[in-house]
Amino acid sequence: MADPKNGRDFDLYLINEDGSGLERITYAPDFDAFPMFSSDGKRLVWASNRNGKAPHETNLFLADWSE
């Protein structure tokens, strides 16, 4: 659900090249965007406003990734 004050409820999704298999990856009620996989595909990094201590503060998050 988008925050009615700023409307910035972005989440990350995965999808196959053919458009099938849509899968939601993040569920935080904040801005999650700009994902990138490591070159070996084992980690995912993205920008998010979650855990920000000041308005519009953006943090980077790193997660181990396995399929």
Helices and strands as residue ranges (DSSP letters): E 13-14, E 23-24, E 32-37, E 43-48, E 59-64
